């Protein structure tokens, strides 16, 4: 999959520095310059209209033709926009003050690059954006995976609890088949794969073996549980001739029930 160039906004009042950034960006394919300005007011308009992924912010806009010379005001006004994403912000400065750096970080700045450092260059700034972009993406994916795992664990706990209530205990092989079938159907609403076929692939057993295991678990529940418990926790209609739900009736009842509990 092709990754789109990173959209960058540059807020800088030094003409030479601006030209250096433009030259570097023109030689690269991974950066898209959406705007360059010496005004915090114009910068905010760029953010609202073009939604940059990264912002280069010169902390001293002493030569600004319009707007404030205080970059902290830009950071404060940026927060007030209540964006639904957080642009990566790299501050470039001639100031070498730990106290100032601390204030900047507390105001949402990701990295501060000292302009008088021997390794400083426009290209170095752009490279830092790409490094941070990859880190942010990796962190997002990891966070998403954790959320999915947490949700899956919650669903599993609910399924096991419901099965315990009607006497389908952990020693029954069919219990795991039922659990996996319910979990699969909840997580794959639009799947065109038959749930029994899915279980045969997972467990390397025949469809009859899987179905019989589920049916045996149901039979066990209706034998050992009281009618009061069954009527309380399993409220679906049951075929009066058999007195038992079919495996698929049983599974889909709990799919609907668990969805309402999530």
MARMIDREN-443940 format. One record per atom (N, C-alpha, C, O): residue in three letters; y, z, x. Coordinates in steps of 0.1 Angstrom, whole numbers. Example, Ala and Ser with C-alpha at 12.3 -4.5 7.8 and 13.67 -1.06 7.14 Angstrom:
resn	py	pz	px
ALA	-57	78	132;
ALA	-45	78	123;
ALA	-33	78	132;
ALA	-33	85	142;
SER	-22	71	128;
SER	-11	71	137;
SER	0	79	129;
SER	11	80	134;
This chain:
resn	py	pz	px
UNK	-12	0	8;
UNK	0	0	0;
UNK	12	0	9;
UNK	14	8	18;
UNK	22	-9	6;
UNK	34	-10	13;
UNK	43	1	10;
UNK	45	4	-2;
UNK	49	8	20;
UNK	58	19	18;
UNK	73	13	18;
UNK	76	6	27;
UNK	80	16	7;
UNK	94	11	6;
UNK	102	17	17;
UNK	100	29	21;
UNK	112	10	22;
UNK	122	15	32;
UNK	129	28	26;
UNK	131	29	14;
UNK	132	37	34;
UNK	138	49	30;
UNK	153	47	28;
UNK	160	42	37;
UNK	158	50	16;
UNK	172	48	13;
UNK	181	60	19;
UNK	179	71	16;
UNK	190	56	28;
UNK	198	65	35;
UNK	213	63	32;
UNK	218	52	31;
UNK	220	75	30;
UNK	234	75	28;
UNK	240	82	41;
UNK	235	92	45;
UNK	251	76	46;
UNK	257	82	58;
UNK	271	86	55;
UNK	279	78	50;
UNK	274	99	58;
UNK	287	104	55;
UNK	293	108	69;
UNK	289	118	75;
UNK	302	100	74;
UNK	306	101	88;
UNK	320	95	89;
UNK	323	84	84;
UNK	329	101	97;
UNK	343	96	98;
UNK	346	90	112;
UNK	357	85	114;
UNK	336	90	121;
UNK	338	84	134;
UNK	333	70	134;
UNK	321	67	131;
UNK	342	61	136;
UNK	339	46	135;
UNK	328	42	144;
UNK	319	34	141;
UNK	329	47	157;
UNK	318	43	167;
UNK	305	48	162;
UNK	295	41	164;
UNK	304	60	157;
UNK	291	66	152;
UNK	286	58	141;
UNK	274	55	140;
UNK	295	53	132;
UNK	291	45	120;
UNK	285	32	125;
UNK	275	27	120;
UNK	292	26	135;
UNK	287	13	140;
UNK	274	14	147;
UNK	265	6	146;
UNK	272	26	154;
UNK	259	28	160;
UNK	248	29	150;
UNK	237	23	151;
UNK	250	36	139;
UNK	240	37	128;
UNK	237	24	122;
UNK	226	20	120;
UNK	248	16	119;
UNK	246	3	113;
UNK	238	-6	123;
UNK	229	-13	118;
UNK	241	-6	136;
UNK	233	-14	145;
UNK	218	-10	146;
UNK	209	-19	146;
UNK	216	3	146;
UNK	202	8	146;
UNK	194	4	133;
UNK	183	0	134;
UNK	201	6	122;
UNK	194	3	109;
UNK	191	-12	108;
UNK	181	-16	103;
UNK	200	-20	113;
UNK	198	-35	112;
UNK	186	-39	121;
UNK	180	-50	118;
UNK	182	-31	130;
UNK	171	-35	139;
UNK	158	-29	134;
UNK	147	-31	140;
UNK	158	-22	123;
UNK	146	-15	117;
UNK	143	-21	103;
UNK	152	-26	97;
UNK	130	-19	100;
UNK	126	-23	86;
UNK	123	-11	77;
UNK	120	-13	65;
UNK	123	1	83;
UNK	119	13	75;
UNK	131	20	69;
UNK	129	30	62;
UNK	143	16	71;
UNK	155	22	66;
UNK	164	12	58;
UNK	166	1	63;
UNK	168	17	47;
UNK	177	9	38;
UNK	190	17	37;
UNK	191	27	30;
UNK	201	11	43;
UNK	214	18	42;
UNK	221	15	29;
UNK	224	3	26;
UNK	222	25	20;
UNK	228	22	7;
UNK	243	25	7;
UNK	250	21	-3;
UNK	248	31	17;
UNK	263	34	17;
UNK	267	41	30;
UNK	259	49	36;
UNK	279	39	33;
UNK	285	47	45;
UNK	299	50	41;
UNK	307	41	38;
UNK	303	63	43;
UNK	317	67	38;
UNK	321	79	46;
UNK	313	86	52;
UNK	334	81	47;
UNK	340	93	53;
UNK	345	103	43;
UNK	352	112	46;
UNK	342	100	30;
UNK	347	108	19;
UNK	336	115	12;
UNK	326	109	7;
UNK	337	129	10;
UNK	327	136	2;
UNK	327	132	-12;
UNK	317	132	-19;
UNK	339	128	-17;
UNK	340	124	-31;
UNK	332	111	-33;
UNK	324	110	-43;
UNK	334	101	-25;
UNK	327	88	-26;
UNK	312	91	-24;
UNK	304	84	-30;
UNK	309	100	-15;
UNK	295	103	-12;
UNK	288	108	-24;
UNK	276	104	-27;
UNK	294	117	-32;
UNK	288	122	-44;
UNK	286	110	-54;
UNK	276	110	-61;
UNK	295	101	-55;
UNK	293	89	-64;
UNK	282	81	-59;
UNK	274	75	-67;
UNK	280	79	-46;
UNK	269	72	-41;
UNK	255	78	-45;
UNK	246	72	-49;
UNK	255	92	-44;
UNK	243	99	-47;
UNK	239	97	-62;
UNK	228	95	-65;
UNK	249	98	-71;
UNK	247	96	-85;
UNK	242	82	-88;
UNK	234	80	-97;
UNK	248	72	-82;
UNK	245	58	-85;
UNK	233	53	-78;
UNK	226	45	-84;
UNK	231	57	-65;
UNK	221	50	-57;
UNK	209	59	-54;
UNK	199	54	-49;
UNK	210	72	-56;
UNK	200	82	-54;
UNK	193	80	-40;
UNK	181	77	-39;
UNK	200	83	-29;
UNK	194	82	-16;
UNK	183	92	-14;
UNK	183	103	-19;
UNK	173	88	-6;
UNK	162	97	-2;
UNK	167	106	9;
UNK	162	117	11;
UNK	176	101	18;
UNK	181	109	29;
UNK	196	108	30;
UNK	202	98	27;
UNK	202	118	35;
UNK	217	119	37;
UNK	220	123	51;
UNK	215	134	56;
UNK	228	115	59;
UNK	233	120	72;
UNK	247	125	69;
UNK	255	119	63;
UNK	249	138	73;
UNK	262	145	70;
UNK	269	150	82;
UNK	263	159	89;
UNK	280	144	86;
UNK	288	149	97;
UNK	296	161	91;
UNK	303	160	82;
UNK	294	172	98;
UNK	300	185	93;
UNK	315	185	94;
UNK	322	192	87;
UNK	320	177	104;
UNK	335	177	106;
UNK	340	163	102;
UNK	340	154	109;
UNK	346	163	90;
UNK	351	150	85;
UNK	367	151	87;
UNK	374	149	77;
UNK	371	153	99;
UNK	385	155	102;
UNK	393	143	99;
UNK	405	144	97;
UNK	387	131	100;
UNK	395	119	99;
UNK	393	112	85;
UNK	396	101	83;
UNK	388	120	76;
UNK	385	115	62;
UNK	398	111	56;
UNK	408	118	56;
UNK	398	99	50;
UNK	409	93	43;
UNK	411	99	29;
UNK	422	98	24;
UNK	400	104	24;
UNK	401	110	10;
UNK	390	120	9;
UNK	380	120	16;
UNK	393	130	0;
UNK	383	140	-2;
UNK	385	152	7;
UNK	395	153	14;
UNK	375	161	7;
UNK	376	173	15;
UNK	371	171	30;
UNK	362	162	32;
UNK	377	178	39;
UNK	372	177	53;
UNK	361	187	55;
UNK	355	188	66;
UNK	358	195	45;
UNK	348	206	46;
UNK	334	201	40;
UNK	333	199	28;
UNK	325	199	49;
UNK	312	193	44;
UNK	304	203	36;
UNK	295	200	28;
UNK	307	216	37;
UNK	301	226	29;
UNK	304	224	14;
UNK	296	227	5;
UNK	316	219	12;
UNK	320	216	-2;
UNK	311	205	-8;
UNK	307	205	-20;
UNK	308	195	1;
UNK	299	184	-4;
UNK	285	190	-8;
UNK	280	186	-18;
UNK	280	199	1;
UNK	267	205	-2;
UNK	267	213	-15;
UNK	258	213	-23;
UNK	278	220	-17;
UNK	280	228	-30;
UNK	280	219	-42;
UNK	274	221	-52;
UNK	288	208	-41;
UNK	290	199	-52;
UNK	277	191	-54;
UNK	274	187	-66;
UNK	269	189	-44;
UNK	256	182	-45;
UNK	247	190	-54;
UNK	240	185	-62;
UNK	247	203	-51;
UNK	238	212	-59;
UNK	242	211	-74;
UNK	233	212	-83;
UNK	255	210	-77;
UNK	260	210	-91;
UNK	255	197	-98;
UNK	256	197	-111;
UNK	251	187	-91;
UNK	246	175	-98;
UNK	233	177	-105;
UNK	229	170	-114;
UNK	226	188	-101;
UNK	213	191	-107;
UNK	203	179	-107;
UNK	198	175	-117;
UNK	202	173	-95;
UNK	193	162	-93;
UNK	178	166	-96;
UNK	175	178	-94;
UNK	170	157	-100;
UNK	156	160	-103;
UNK	148	158	-90;
UNK	135	157	-91;
UNK	154	157	-79;
UNK	147	155	-66;
UNK	156	161	-55;
UNK	168	163	-58;
UNK	151	164	-44;
UNK	159	170	-33;
UNK	160	160	-21;
UNK	150	158	-14;
UNK	171	153	-19;
UNK	173	144	-8;
UNK	172	152	5;
UNK	176	164	6;
UNK	166	146	15;
UNK	165	151	29;
UNK	179	151	35;
UNK	185	140	35;
UNK	184	162	40;
UNK	198	162	45;
UNK	197	166	60;
UNK	192	176	64;
UNK	203	157	68;
UNK	204	160	83;
UNK	219	160	86;
UNK	226	151	84;
UNK	223	172	91;
UNK	237	174	96;
UNK	238	170	110;
UNK	229	174	119;
UNK	248	162	114;
UNK	252	159	128;
UNK	265	166	131;
UNK	274	165	123;
UNK	266	173	142;
UNK	278	181	145;
UNK	280	183	160;
UNK	270	182	168;
UNK	292	185	164;
UNK	296	189	177;
UNK	296	205	178;
UNK	298	210	189;
UNK	295	211	167;
UNK	295	226	167;
UNK	282	231	171;
UNK	271	227	166;
UNK	282	241	179;
UNK	270	248	184;
UNK	271	263	181;
UNK	273	271	190;
UNK	269	266	168;
UNK	270	280	163;
UNK	259	284	155;
UNK	257	278	144;
UNK	251	293	159;
UNK	239	298	151;
UNK	243	303	137;
UNK	236	300	127;
UNK	255	309	136;
UNK	260	314	123;
UNK	262	302	114;
UNK	259	302	102;
UNK	269	292	119;
UNK	272	280	111;
UNK	259	273	107;
UNK	257	269	95;
UNK	250	272	116;
UNK	237	266	113;
UNK	229	274	102;
UNK	223	268	93;
UNK	230	287	103;
UNK	223	295	92;
UNK	230	292	79;
UNK	222	291	69;
UNK	243	291	78;
UNK	250	288	65;
UNK	245	275	60;
UNK	243	273	48;
UNK	245	265	69;
UNK	241	251	65;
UNK	227	251	59;
UNK	224	245	49;
UNK	217	258	66;
UNK	204	258	61;
UNK	203	265	48;
UNK	195	260	39;
UNK	211	275	46;
UNK	210	282	33;
UNK	216	274	22;
UNK	214	277	10;
UNK	224	263	26;
UNK	230	254	16;
UNK	222	241	14;
UNK	227	232	9;
UNK	209	241	19;
UNK	201	230	16;
UNK	199	220	27;
UNK	192	210	25;
UNK	204	222	39;
UNK	203	213	50;
UNK	189	214	56;
UNK	185	226	59;
UNK	183	203	59;
UNK	169	204	64;
UNK	169	205	80;
UNK	162	213	85;
UNK	177	197	86;
UNK	178	197	101;
UNK	193	196	105;
UNK	200	189	99;
UNK	196	203	116;
UNK	209	201	122;
UNK	207	196	136;
UNK	200	201	144;
UNK	214	184	139;
UNK	213	178	152;
UNK	226	179	159;
UNK	237	174	154;
UNK	226	184	171;
UNK	238	187	179;
UNK	241	174	187;
UNK	234	169	195;
UNK	253	168	184;
UNK	257	155	189;
UNK	259	155	204;
UNK	257	144	210;
UNK	261	166	210;
UNK	263	167	225;
UNK	250	169	232;
UNK	251	170	245;
UNK	239	170	225;
UNK	226	171	232;
UNK	223	158	239;
UNK	226	147	234;
UNK	217	159	251;
UNK	215	146	259;
UNK	205	137	252;
UNK	206	125	254;
UNK	197	142	243;
UNK	187	133	236;
UNK	192	128	223;
UNK	185	120	215;
UNK	205	131	219;
UNK	210	127	206;
UNK	213	112	206;
UNK	218	107	216;
UNK	209	106	195;
UNK	213	92	193;
UNK	211	89	178;
UNK	205	96	171;
UNK	217	78	174;
UNK	216	74	160;
UNK	201	71	156;
UNK	196	75	146;
UNK	194	65	166;
UNK	180	62	163;
UNK	172	75	162;
UNK	162	75	154;
UNK	175	85	170;
UNK	168	98	169;
UNK	170	104	155;
UNK	161	109	150;
UNK	182	103	150;
UNK	185	108	137;
UNK	176	101	126;
UNK	170	107	118;
UNK	175	88	127;
UNK	167	80	118;
UNK	153	83	119;
UNK	145	84	109;
UNK	148	85	132;
UNK	134	89	134;
UNK	131	102	127;
UNK	120	104	122;
UNK	140	111	128;
UNK	138	124	122;
UNK	136	123	107;
UNK	129	130	101;
UNK	144	114	101;
UNK	142	112	86;
UNK	128	107	83;
UNK	122	112	74;
UNK	123	98	91;
UNK	109	93	88;
UNK	99	104	90;
UNK	89	105	83;
UNK	101	112	100;
UNK	92	124	103;
UNK	92	133	91;
UNK	82	137	86;
UNK	104	137	86;
UNK	105	146	75;
UNK	100	139	62;
UNK	94	146	54;
UNK	102	127	61;
UNK	97	120	49;
UNK	82	121	48;
UNK	76	124	38;
UNK	75	119	59;
UNK	60	120	60;
UNK	56	134	57;
UNK	46	136	50;
UNK	63	144	63;
UNK	60	158	61;
UNK	61	162	46;
UNK	53	169	41;
UNK	72	157	40;
UNK	75	161	26;
UNK	64	154	17;
UNK	59	161	8;
UNK	60	142	20;
UNK	50	135	12;
UNK	36	142	14;
UNK	29	144	4;
UNK	33	147	26;
UNK	21	154	28;
UNK	20	167	21;
UNK	10	171	15;
UNK	32	174	22;
UNK	33	187	15;
UNK	31	185	0;
UNK	25	193	-7;
UNK	37	174	-5;
UNK	36	172	-20;
UNK	22	169	-24;
UNK	17	175	-34;
UNK	15	161	-16;
UNK	1	158	-20;
UNK	-7	171	-19;
UNK	-15	173	-28;
UNK	-5	179	-9;
UNK	-13	192	-8;
UNK	-10	201	-20;
UNK	-19	207	-25;
UNK	3	201	-23;
UNK	7	210	-35;
UNK	1	205	-48;
UNK	-4	212	-56;
UNK	0	191	-49;
UNK	-5	186	-61;
UNK	-20	189	-62;
UNK	-26	192	-72;
UNK	-27	187	-50;
UNK	-41	190	-50;
UNK	-44	205	-53;
UNK	-54	208	-60;
UNK	-36	214	-49;
UNK	-37	228	-52;
UNK	-35	230	-67;
UNK	-43	238	-73;
UNK	-26	224	-73;
UNK	-23	225	-87;
UNK	-35	220	-95;
UNK	-39	226	-105;
UNK	-41	209	-91;
UNK	-52	203	-98;
UNK	-64	212	-97;
UNK	-72	214	-106;
UNK	-66	218	-85;
UNK	-77	227	-83;
UNK	-76	240	-91;
UNK	-85	245	-97;
UNK	-63	245	-92;
UNK	-61	257	-100;
UNK	-63	254	-115;
UNK	-69	262	-122;
UNK	-59	242	-119;
UNK	-62	238	-133;
UNK	-77	237	-136;
UNK	-82	241	-146;
UNK	-84	231	-127;
UNK	-98	229	-128;
UNK	-105	242	-129;
UNK	-115	244	-137;
UNK	-101	251	-120;
UNK	-108	265	-120;
UNK	-105	272	-134;
UNK	-114	279	-139;
UNK	-93	270	-139;
UNK	-90	276	-152;
UNK	-98	271	-163;
UNK	-103	278	-171;
UNK	-100	258	-163;
UNK	-108	251	-173;
UNK	-123	256	-172;
UNK	-129	259	-182;
UNK	-128	256	-159;
UNK	-142	261	-157;
UNK	-144	275	-162;
UNK	-154	278	-168;
UNK	-134	284	-159;
UNK	-135	298	-164;
UNK	-136	298	-179;
UNK	-144	306	-185;
UNK	-128	290	-186;
UNK	-128	290	-200;
UNK	-141	285	-206;
UNK	-146	291	-216;
UNK	-146	275	-200;
UNK	-159	269	-204;
UNK	-170	280	-203;
UNK	-178	282	-212;
UNK	-171	286	-191;
UNK	-182	296	-189;
UNK	-180	307	-198;
UNK	-190	313	-203;
UNK	-168	311	-201;
UNK	-166	323	-210;
UNK	-171	319	-224;
UNK	-177	327	-230;
UNK	-168	307	-229;
UNK	-172	303	-242;
UNK	-187	302	-243;
UNK	-193	306	-253;
UNK	-194	298	-232;
UNK	-208	297	-232;
UNK	-215	311	-232;
UNK	-225	313	-238;
UNK	-208	320	-224;
UNK	-213	334	-224;
UNK	-213	340	-238;
UNK	-222	348	-242;
UNK	-203	337	-246;
UNK	-201	343	-259;
UNK	-212	339	-269;
UNK	-215	347	-278;
UNK	-219	328	-266;
UNK	-230	324	-275;
UNK	-244	325	-269;
UNK	-253	320	-274;
UNK	-244	331	-257;
UNK	-257	334	-251;
UNK	-263	323	-242;
UNK	-274	324	-238;
UNK	-254	313	-238;
UNK	-259	303	-228;
UNK	-256	309	-214;
UNK	-244	307	-209;
UNK	-265	316	-209;
UNK	-263	324	-196;
UNK	-266	315	-184;
UNK	-270	304	-184;
UNK	-262	322	-172;
UNK	-262	315	-160;
UNK	-276	310	-155;
UNK	-278	302	-147;
UNK	-287	316	-161;
UNK	-300	313	-156;
UNK	-306	300	-163;
UNK	-317	296	-160;
UNK	-298	295	-172;
UNK	-302	283	-179;
UNK	-297	270	-172;
UNK	-285	269	-170;
UNK	-306	261	-168;
UNK	-302	249	-161;
UNK	-292	241	-170;
UNK	-283	235	-164;
UNK	-295	240	-183;
UNK	-286	233	-191;
UNK	-272	237	-192;
UNK	-263	230	-195;
UNK	-269	250	-188;
UNK	-256	255	-188;
UNK	-247	247	-179;
UNK	-235	244	-183;
UNK	-252	244	-167;
UNK	-244	237	-158;
UNK	-241	222	-162;
UNK	-230	217	-161;
UNK	-251	216	-169;
UNK	-250	203	-174;
UNK	-239	203	-185;
UNK	-230	194	-185;
UNK	-239	213	-194;
UNK	-229	214	-204;
UNK	-215	216	-198;
UNK	-206	210	-202;
UNK	-214	225	-189;
UNK	-201	228	-182;
UNK	-196	215	-176;
UNK	-184	212	-179;
UNK	-204	208	-168;
UNK	-199	196	-162;
UNK	-195	185	-171;
UNK	-186	178	-169;
UNK	-203	184	-182;
UNK	-200	174	-192;
UNK	-186	177	-199;
UNK	-178	168	-201;
UNK	-184	189	-203;
UNK	-171	193	-209;
UNK	-160	191	-200;
UNK	-149	185	-203;
UNK	-161	196	-187;
UNK	-150	194	-177;
UNK	-147	180	-175;
UNK	-136	176	-174;
UNK	-158	171	-174;
UNK	-156	157	-171;
UNK	-148	150	-183;
UNK	-139	143	-180;
UNK	-152	153	-195;
UNK	-145	147	-206;
UNK	-131	152	-208;
UNK	-122	144	-213;
UNK	-128	164	-204;
UNK	-114	169	-205;
UNK	-105	162	-194;
UNK	-94	159	-197;
UNK	-111	160	-183;
UNK	-103	154	-172;
UNK	-103	139	-172;
UNK	-95	133	-165;
UNK	-111	133	-180;
UNK	-112	118	-180;
UNK	-112	113	-195;
UNK	-122	108	-200;
UNK	-100	115	-201;
UNK	-99	112	-215;
UNK	-102	97	-218;
UNK	-108	93	-228;
UNK	-98	88	-209;
UNK	-99	74	-211;
UNK	-111	68	-204;
UNK	-112	55	-202;
UNK	-120	76	-199;
UNK	-131	70	-191;
UNK	-141	63	-201;
UNK	-143	67	-212;
UNK	-146	51	-196;
UNK	-155	43	-204;
UNK	-170	46	-199;
UNK	-179	39	-203;
UNK	-172	56	-191;
UNK	-185	59	-186;
UNK	-191	70	-196;
UNK	-185	80	-198;
UNK	-203	67	-201;
UNK	-210	77	-209;
UNK	-212	90	-201;
UNK	-216	90	-190;
UNK	-209	101	-208;
UNK	-210	114	-201;
UNK	-224	117	-195;
UNK	-225	123	-185;
UNK	-234	113	-203;
UNK	-248	115	-198;
UNK	-251	107	-186;
UNK	-257	111	-176;
UNK	-245	94	-186;
UNK	-247	86	-174;
UNK	-240	92	-162;
UNK	-245	92	-151;
UNK	-228	98	-164;
UNK	-221	105	-154;
UNK	-229	116	-148;
UNK	-230	118	-136;
UNK	-236	124	-157;
UNK	-244	135	-152;
UNK	-256	131	-144;
UNK	-261	137	-135;
UNK	-262	119	-149;
UNK	-274	114	-142;
UNK	-270	110	-127;
UNK	-278	112	-118;
UNK	-258	105	-125;
UNK	-254	101	-112;
UNK	-251	113	-103;
UNK	-254	113	-91;
UNK	-246	124	-109;
UNK	-243	136	-102;
UNK	-255	143	-98;
UNK	-257	148	-86;
UNK	-265	145	-107;
UNK	-277	153	-105;
UNK	-289	145	-101;
UNK	-299	151	-98;
UNK	-288	132	-101;
UNK	-299	123	-97;
UNK	-311	126	-105;
UNK	-323	126	-100;
UNK	-309	128	-118;
UNK	-320	130	-128;
UNK	-319	120	-139;
UNK	-308	114	-141;
UNK	-329	119	-147;
UNK	-329	109	-158;
UNK	-321	114	-169;
UNK	-318	126	-170;
UNK	-316	105	-178;
UNK	-309	109	-189;
UNK	-316	118	-199;
UNK	-310	127	-205;
UNK	-329	116	-200;
UNK	-338	124	-209;
UNK	-338	139	-203;
UNK	-337	148	-211;
UNK	-339	140	-190;
UNK	-340	153	-184;
UNK	-326	161	-186;
UNK	-326	172	-190;
UNK	-315	154	-185;
UNK	-302	160	-187;
UNK	-301	164	-202;
UNK	-297	175	-205;
UNK	-304	154	-211;
UNK	-303	157	-225;
UNK	-312	169	-229;
UNK	-307	177	-237;
UNK	-324	169	-224;
UNK	-333	180	-228;
UNK	-328	193	-223;
UNK	-330	203	-229;
UNK	-322	193	-211;
UNK	-317	206	-205;
UNK	-306	211	-214;
UNK	-305	223	-216;
UNK	-297	202	-219;
UNK	-286	207	-227;
UNK	-292	212	-241;
UNK	-287	222	-246;
UNK	-301	204	-246;
UNK	-307	208	-259;
UNK	-314	221	-258;
UNK	-313	229	-267;
UNK	-321	224	-247;
UNK	-328	236	-245;
UNK	-318	248	-244;
UNK	-321	259	-249;
UNK	-307	246	-238;
UNK	-297	256	-237;
UNK	-291	259	-251;
UNK	-289	271	-254;
UNK	-290	249	-259;
UNK	-285	251	-273;
UNK	-295	259	-281;
UNK	-292	268	-288;
UNK	-308	255	-280;
UNK	-319	262	-287;
UNK	-319	276	-283;
UNK	-321	285	-292;
UNK	-318	279	-270;
UNK	-318	293	-265;
UNK	-307	301	-272;
UNK	-309	312	-276;
UNK	-295	295	-272;
UNK	-283	302	-278;
UNK	-286	306	-293;
UNK	-283	317	-297;
UNK	-291	296	-300;
UNK	-294	299	-315;
UNK	-305	308	-317;
UNK	-307	314	-328;
UNK	-313	310	-307;
UNK	-325	320	-308;
UNK	-320	334	-305;
UNK	-324	344	-311;
UNK	-312	335	-294;
UNK	-309	349	-289;
UNK	-296	355	-295;
UNK	-294	367	-295;
UNK	-287	346	-300;
UNK	-274	351	-305;
UNK	-275	354	-320;
UNK	-282	348	-327;
UNK	-267	364	-324;
UNK	-267	368	-338;
UNK	-259	357	-346;
UNK	-251	350	-340;
UNK	-262	356	-358;
UNK	-256	346	-367;
UNK	-241	349	-367;
UNK	-232	340	-369;
UNK	-237	362	-367;
UNK	-223	366	-367;
UNK	-216	360	-355;
UNK	-205	355	-356;
UNK	-222	362	-343;
UNK	-216	357	-330;
UNK	-214	341	-331;
UNK	-204	336	-327;
UNK	-225	335	-336;
UNK	-225	320	-336;
UNK	-215	315	-346;
UNK	-207	306	-343;
UNK	-214	321	-358;
UNK	-204	317	-368;
UNK	-190	320	-363;
UNK	-180	313	-368;
UNK	-188	330	-355;
UNK	-175	333	-350;
UNK	-170	324	-339;
UNK	-159	320	-339;
UNK	-179	321	-330;
UNK	-175	313	-318;
UNK	-178	298	-318;
UNK	-173	290	-311;
UNK	-187	294	-328;
UNK	-190	280	-329;
UNK	-188	277	-344;
UNK	-197	279	-353;
UNK	-177	271	-347;
UNK	-172	270	-361;
UNK	-174	255	-367;
UNK	-171	253	-378;
UNK	-180	247	-359;
UNK	-183	233	-364;
UNK	-194	233	-374;
UNK	-203	242	-373;
UNK	-194	223	-382;
UNK	-205	222	-392;
UNK	-218	217	-385;
UNK	-217	210	-375;
UNK	-229	222	-390;
UNK	-242	220	-383;
UNK	-251	213	-394;
UNK	-251	217	-406;
UNK	-259	203	-390;
UNK	-268	197	-399;
UNK	-278	207	-404;
UNK	-285	214	-397;
UNK	-278	208	-418;
UNK	-286	219	-424;
UNK	-301	217	-422;
UNK	-309	226	-423;
UNK	-305	204	-420;
UNK	-319	201	-418;
UNK	-325	207	-405;
UNK	-336	212	-404;
UNK	-317	205	-394;
UNK	-321	210	-381;
UNK	-316	224	-378;
UNK	-323	231	-370;
UNK	-305	228	-383;
UNK	-299	241	-381;
UNK	-293	242	-367;
UNK	-289	253	-363;
UNK	-292	231	-360;
UNK	-287	231	-346;
UNK	-277	219	-344;
UNK	-279	208	-350;
UNK	-267	220	-336;
UNK	-259	209	-332;
UNK	-266	200	-322;
UNK	-274	205	-314;
UNK	-264	187	-322;
UNK	-269	178	-312;
UNK	-262	181	-299;
UNK	-251	186	-299;
UNK	-268	177	-288;
UNK	-260	179	-275;
UNK	-246	173	-275;
UNK	-237	180	-270;
UNK	-244	161	-280;
UNK	-231	155	-280;
UNK	-222	162	-290;
UNK	-210	164	-287;
UNK	-227	166	-301;
UNK	-218	174	-311;
UNK	-214	187	-304;
UNK	-202	191	-305;
UNK	-223	193	-298;
UNK	-220	206	-291;
UNK	-210	204	-280;
UNK	-200	212	-279;
UNK	-212	194	-272;
UNK	-202	192	-260;
UNK	-188	188	-266;
UNK	-179	194	-261;
UNK	-187	179	-275;
UNK	-174	175	-280;
UNK	-167	186	-288;
UNK	-155	187	-288;
UNK	-175	195	-294;
UNK	-168	207	-301;
UNK	-161	215	-290;
UNK	-150	219	-292;
UNK	-168	217	-279;
UNK	-161	226	-268;
UNK	-151	218	-261;
UNK	-141	224	-255;
UNK	-152	205	-260;
UNK	-141	197	-254;
UNK	-128	200	-262;
UNK	-117	203	-256;
UNK	-129	198	-275;
UNK	-117	200	-284;
UNK	-112	215	-283;
UNK	-100	217	-283;
UNK	-122	224	-283;
UNK	-118	238	-283;
UNK	-111	242	-270;
UNK	-101	249	-270;
UNK	-116	238	-259;
UNK	-111	242	-246;
UNK	-97	235	-244;
UNK	-88	242	-239;
UNK	-95	223	-249;
UNK	-82	216	-248;
UNK	-71	225	-255;
UNK	-60	225	-250;
UNK	-75	231	-266;
UNK	-65	239	-273;
UNK	-62	252	-266;
UNK	-52	258	-268;
UNK	-71	256	-258;
UNK	-70	269	-250;
UNK	-62	268	-237;
UNK	-57	277	-232;
UNK	-62	256	-232;
UNK	-56	253	-219;
UNK	-41	256	-220;
UNK	-34	254	-210;
